[in-house]
Amino acid sequence: MVSNHVCSAAEASSESSTDQQDASPRQWFDEWQSRLTTSMDATANTLDNMFADDQDDTQDARAEGRITFSWEPRTRDFSQTDVRFRIRVTLPALKDRVDLLLSDNEDEAINDAVKVARPPVFEQGDRATVSLRYRPLDDSNFAFRVGAGRRDQFYVKARYRNNKVINDHWSFMYDSELYYYTRDRFGAEIGAIFQRNNDNGKVSRFNTRFYYRDESNDWRWRHEYQYFVPLSSKQAMIYNVLTEGVSEPNYRVQEVYTGARWRTNPLREWLYFDVEPFVLFIRDEDFKPSFGVALRVEAYYGGN
C-alpha cells in the first residue's frame, strides 16, 4: 500500500504526460484514454461556461484524475474487488481558485490502501463524495470545501496544509482539518509526515494521523512506515508497515498490515500495474494472519 506522497514522483510524471504517446502504434487503451480525456474536458468546459461573465472570453477548462481497478483476494475472502476514482475539475472562470472534486472516498490519505485495510473512521465512509474546494490564493496553505458524501450527508470542511524542508535529505509535512457533517456532527484530523530522501533515490517515510469523532467522542489513530526503492525509470518497490487503532474503550490496536508493492508502467506513461503481496492481522479475526495479494490496473487522464 502506498500513499499519494510516496508515489508523488511517479504519479506527477504520469499526470504531466497524458498528451505524450510512445512511439509504438496506438492500441485500444490509447483510444479509451483519449476518449475519456476528451469527454471529461468537454464536461469541464460546460461547467466553466456557467460561471463565465463573457462567453466570448472563456478559457479551456480541464479535468484530470485517475481510475483504479483491483482484485484483492486474501485468506478467508477471495472475492474482494475494488474500483477507485478521483476527478478534479479546475474552473478558469473562477480564477482557478475553485475546483470541483469527485471521488469514491473523502480521505485522500488512504487512496492507495488495500480495501480491507482502510480505516473505518466512519461507517460506510467509502461512498462517492462531491465537493467544491476554494483556495484564497494559488499558493495558499488553506482550503475550504462544501459538499455531500458519507451516507448522503452535507458537510463543510477547512484544511491547513504545509511542508518544511529541513535540509537536503529531511523534510516535514503536516496538515489539520476541521469539518461538520449534518448527522455525524463535528470532526477533526491532524497528520504529520517525516521523510528522508537518500542520494540514491530511495525514500523513507513515517506517517502518523489522528481522527477525532464528535459523535462517539473518541480518537482513531494510524501510524505507517514506507520505504520507496526505485528499480528503474519504469519500476519501483514500496515496502509498507502500518498499525491502526482506537482510543476507546482503551488505546488499542485494531489491525496490523505489512506489504510489498511492485509498481510498473511498461506500456504507457499514464498506465500503471501493481502487484502487492500482503499480510493482514485484524482484531475482529483474533489477529490471525490473513495472506493476500492486490492486483491493480491504474489509469490517469487529463493534466497539462
C-alpha positions as CSV (number, residue, x, y, z in Angstrom):
1,M,0.0,0.0,0.0
2,V,1.4,3.4,-1.0
3,S,0.3,6.9,-0.1
4,N,0.0,9.5,-2.7
5,H,3.1,11.3,-1.3
6,V,5.3,8.2,-1.7
7,C,4.4,7.8,-5.3
8,S,4.3,11.5,-6.0
9,A,7.3,11.5,-8.4
10,A,5.9,8.6,-10.4
11,E,2.4,10.0,-10.4
12,A,3.5,13.5,-11.3
13,S,5.2,12.1,-14.3
14,S,2.0,10.3,-15.4
15,E,-0.2,13.3,-14.9
16,S,2.0,15.7,-16.9
17,S,2.4,13.4,-19.9
18,T,-1.1,12.4,-20.9
19,D,-0.6,14.1,-24.3
20,Q,2.6,12.2,-25.0
21,Q,2.3,8.8,-26.5
22,D,5.0,6.2,-27.0
23,A,6.4,5.6,-30.5
24,S,4.5,2.3,-30.7
25,P,1.2,2.2,-32.6
26,R,-1.9,3.3,-30.8
27,Q,-3.8,0.5,-29.1
28,W,-7.4,0.2,-27.8
29,F,-6.4,1.5,-24.4
30,D,-4.9,4.7,-26.1
31,E,-8.3,5.3,-27.7
32,W,-10.1,4.7,-24.4
33,Q,-7.9,7.1,-22.6
34,S,-8.2,9.7,-25.3
35,R,-12.0,9.5,-25.4
36,L,-12.2,9.7,-21.6
37,T,-10.0,12.8,-21.5
38,T,-12.0,14.5,-24.3
39,S,-15.3,13.7,-22.6
40,M,-14.2,14.9,-19.2
41,D,-12.7,18.1,-20.7
42,A,-16.0,18.8,-22.5
43,T,-17.9,18.4,-19.2
44,A,-15.4,20.7,-17.5
45,N,-15.9,23.4,-20.2
46,T,-19.6,23.2,-19.8
47,L,-19.3,23.8,-16.1
48,D,-16.8,26.6,-16.5
49,N,-19.1,28.4,-19.0
50,M,-21.8,28.5,-16.4
51,F,-19.6,30.9,-14.3
52,A,-18.0,32.9,-17.2
53,D,-19.0,36.6,-17.4
54,D,-18.2,36.8,-21.1
55,Q,-18.9,33.7,-23.1
56,D,-16.6,35.0,-25.8
57,D,-13.7,35.3,-23.4
58,T,-13.6,31.8,-21.9
59,Q,-10.5,29.7,-21.3
60,D,-10.3,25.9,-21.7
61,A,-11.2,24.2,-18.5
62,R,-9.5,20.8,-17.9
63,A,-10.4,17.8,-16.0
64,E,-7.8,15.3,-14.6
65,G,-7.9,12.3,-12.4
66,R,-7.4,8.6,-12.2
67,I,-9.3,5.3,-12.0
68,T,-8.1,2.1,-10.4
69,F,-9.4,-1.4,-10.8
70,S,-8.2,-4.1,-8.4
71,W,-8.7,-7.6,-7.2
72,E,-7.5,-8.2,-3.7
73,P,-8.0,-11.9,-2.7
74,R,-6.8,-12.9,0.8
75,T,-7.3,-15.7,3.2
76,R,-10.9,-16.0,4.2
77,D,-12.0,-13.7,1.4
78,F,-11.1,-14.4,-2.2
79,S,-13.8,-12.3,-3.8
80,Q,-12.6,-8.8,-2.7
81,T,-12.7,-6.4,-5.6
82,D,-12.4,-2.6,-5.7
83,V,-12.9,0.3,-8.1
84,R,-11.4,3.7,-7.1
85,F,-11.7,7.0,-8.9
86,R,-10.8,10.7,-8.4
87,I,-11.7,13.6,-10.6
88,R,-10.6,17.2,-10.3
89,V,-12.0,20.0,-12.5
90,T,-10.3,23.4,-12.4
91,L,-12.5,26.3,-13.4
92,P,-10.7,29.2,-15.1
93,A,-13.8,31.4,-15.0
94,L,-13.3,31.4,-11.2
95,K,-9.7,32.4,-11.5
96,D,-8.6,28.8,-10.9
97,R,-9.5,29.3,-7.2
98,V,-12.4,26.8,-7.2
99,D,-12.1,23.1,-8.0
100,L,-14.8,20.6,-8.4
101,L,-13.8,17.3,-6.8
102,L,-15.5,13.9,-7.2
103,S,-14.1,10.7,-5.7
104,D,-15.1,7.4,-4.2
105,N,-13.6,8.3,-0.8
106,E,-13.3,11.6,1.1
107,D,-10.0,10.6,2.8
108,E,-7.1,11.5,0.5
109,A,-4.6,10.0,2.9
110,I,-5.6,6.4,2.1
111,N,-6.1,6.5,-1.6
112,D,-3.7,3.6,-2.2
113,A,-4.8,1.4,0.7
114,V,-5.9,-2.1,0.2
115,K,-9.7,-2.0,0.7
116,V,-9.8,-4.3,3.7
117,A,-7.1,-2.3,5.4
118,R,-8.7,1.1,5.1
119,P,-9.6,2.6,8.5
120,P,-13.4,2.6,9.0
121,V,-13.2,6.1,10.6
122,F,-16.9,6.5,10.0
123,E,-19.3,3.8,9.0
124,Q,-19.8,3.5,5.2
125,G,-17.1,6.1,4.6
126,D,-16.3,4.6,1.3
127,R,-19.1,6.4,-0.6
128,A,-19.0,8.8,-3.6
129,T,-18.4,12.3,-2.5
130,V,-18.7,15.5,-4.5
131,S,-17.4,18.9,-3.3
132,L,-16.3,22.4,-4.3
133,R,-12.9,23.4,-3.0
134,Y,-11.9,27.0,-2.7
135,R,-8.4,28.4,-2.2
136,P,-7.9,32.1,-1.3
137,L,-4.7,32.2,-3.4
138,D,-3.0,29.8,-5.8
139,D,-0.2,29.0,-3.3
140,S,-2.4,29.3,-0.2
141,N,-2.0,26.7,2.6
142,F,-5.7,27.0,3.4
143,A,-8.5,25.3,1.5
144,F,-12.2,25.2,2.2
145,R,-14.8,22.7,0.9
146,V,-18.5,22.3,0.8
147,G,-20.1,19.1,-0.5
148,A,-22.0,15.9,0.0
149,G,-20.9,12.4,0.9
150,R,-20.6,9.8,3.6
151,R,-24.1,8.3,3.8
152,D,-25.7,11.3,1.9
153,Q,-24.7,13.9,4.4
154,F,-23.8,17.6,3.6
155,Y,-20.6,18.9,5.0
156,V,-18.3,21.9,5.3
157,K,-14.5,21.4,5.8
158,A,-11.5,23.6,6.4
159,R,-7.9,22.4,5.9
160,Y,-4.5,23.7,6.5
161,R,-1.5,22.0,4.8
162,N,2.2,22.9,4.8
163,N,5.6,21.4,4.4
164,K,9.1,22.3,5.6
165,V,12.4,21.4,4.0
166,I,14.9,20.8,6.9
167,N,17.9,20.1,4.7
168,D,18.9,18.2,1.5
169,H,17.7,14.9,3.0
170,W,14.9,15.6,5.5
171,S,11.5,17.2,5.1
172,F,8.4,17.6,7.2
173,M,4.8,17.8,6.0
174,Y,1.8,18.4,8.2
175,D,-1.9,19.2,7.9
176,S,-5.0,19.6,10.0
177,E,-8.7,19.6,9.2
178,L,-12.0,20.7,10.9
179,Y,-15.3,19.7,9.5
180,Y,-19.0,19.4,10.2
181,Y,-21.4,16.8,8.9
182,T,-25.2,17.2,9.2
183,R,-25.6,13.9,11.1
184,D,-22.0,12.9,12.3
185,R,-21.5,16.5,13.6
186,F,-18.1,17.9,14.3
187,G,-14.8,16.1,13.5
188,A,-11.2,16.8,13.2
189,E,-8.0,15.3,11.8
190,I,-4.3,16.0,12.3
191,G,-1.4,14.4,10.5
192,A,2.3,14.6,10.0
193,I,4.9,13.1,7.7
194,F,8.6,12.8,8.2
195,Q,10.5,12.0,5.0
196,R,14.1,11.3,4.2
197,N,15.4,11.4,0.6
198,N,18.6,9.5,0.0
199,D,21.2,10.3,-2.6
200,N,20.4,7.1,-4.4
201,G,16.8,7.9,-4.9
202,K,15.4,5.8,-2.1
203,V,12.8,7.4,0.2
204,S,11.9,6.6,3.8
205,R,8.7,8.0,5.3
206,F,6.9,7.9,8.6
207,N,3.3,9.0,8.5
208,T,1.1,9.4,11.6
209,R,-2.5,10.6,11.7
210,F,-5.3,11.0,14.3
211,Y,-9.0,11.3,13.6
212,Y,-11.4,12.7,16.2
213,R,-15.1,11.8,16.1
214,D,-17.6,14.1,17.9
215,E,-20.5,11.6,17.6
216,S,-18.6,8.9,19.6
217,N,-16.2,11.2,21.4
218,D,-13.1,9.2,20.6
219,W,-9.9,9.2,18.5
220,R,-8.8,6.8,15.8
221,W,-5.1,6.7,15.0
222,R,-2.9,5.4,12.2
223,H,0.9,5.0,12.1
224,E,2.7,4.0,8.9
225,Y,6.2,3.4,7.7
226,Q,7.0,3.3,4.0
227,Y,10.3,2.6,2.1
228,F,10.4,3.5,-1.6
229,V,13.1,1.9,-3.8
230,P,13.3,2.8,-7.5
231,L,14.4,-0.2,-9.6
232,S,14.4,1.6,-13.0
233,S,12.8,4.5,-14.7
234,K,9.6,2.4,-15.0
235,Q,9.7,0.2,-11.9
236,A,9.7,0.7,-8.2
237,M,9.2,-1.3,-5.0
238,I,7.4,0.2,-2.0
239,Y,7.6,-1.6,1.4
240,N,4.9,-0.8,3.9
241,V,4.1,-1.5,7.6
242,L,1.2,0.2,9.4
243,T,-0.8,-0.1,12.6
244,E,-4.3,1.3,13.1
245,G,-6.4,1.5,16.2
246,V,-8.8,3.4,18.5
247,S,-8.7,5.3,21.9
248,E,-12.0,3.9,23.3
249,P,-12.7,1.8,25.4
250,N,-8.9,2.0,25.6
251,Y,-5.9,2.8,23.4
252,R,-5.6,-0.5,21.5
253,V,-4.5,-1.8,18.1
254,Q,-7.3,-2.8,15.6
255,E,-5.1,-4.0,12.8
256,V,-1.6,-4.5,11.6
257,Y,-0.6,-4.5,7.9
258,T,2.6,-5.3,6.1
259,G,3.1,-5.5,2.4
260,A,5.5,-5.0,-0.6
261,R,4.2,-3.3,-3.7
262,W,5.8,-3.7,-7.1
263,R,4.7,-0.8,-9.4
264,T,5.5,-0.5,-13.1
265,N,4.3,1.3,-16.3
266,P,5.9,-0.6,-19.2
267,L,3.3,0.3,-21.8
268,R,2.3,4.0,-21.4
269,E,3.3,6.8,-19.0
270,W,-0.3,7.1,-17.8
271,L,-0.9,3.4,-17.3
272,Y,0.3,1.6,-14.2
273,F,0.3,-2.0,-13.0
274,D,0.7,-3.1,-9.3
275,V,1.3,-6.4,-7.6
276,E,1.2,-6.2,-3.8
277,P,1.5,-9.3,-1.6
278,F,0.5,-8.5,2.0
279,V,-0.2,-10.0,5.4
280,L,-3.0,-8.5,7.5
281,F,-3.8,-9.0,11.2
282,I,-7.3,-7.8,12.3
283,R,-8.7,-7.7,15.8
284,D,-12.1,-8.9,14.6
285,E,-10.3,-12.1,13.3
286,D,-8.4,-12.6,16.6
287,F,-5.3,-11.3,14.8
288,K,-4.9,-14.5,12.9
289,P,-2.7,-13.8,9.8
290,S,-4.6,-13.3,6.6
291,F,-2.4,-13.6,3.5
292,G,-3.3,-11.9,0.3
293,V,-2.2,-10.1,-2.9
294,A,-3.6,-7.0,-4.5
295,L,-3.6,-6.8,-8.3
296,R,-4.3,-3.4,-9.7
297,V,-4.5,-1.5,-13.0
298,E,-4.4,2.3,-12.7
299,A,-5.0,4.8,-15.5
300,Y,-4.5,8.6,-15.4
301,Y,-6.2,11.1,-17.7
302,G,-6.2,14.8,-18.3
303,G,-3.4,17.0,-16.9
304,N,-1.3,19.6,-18.6
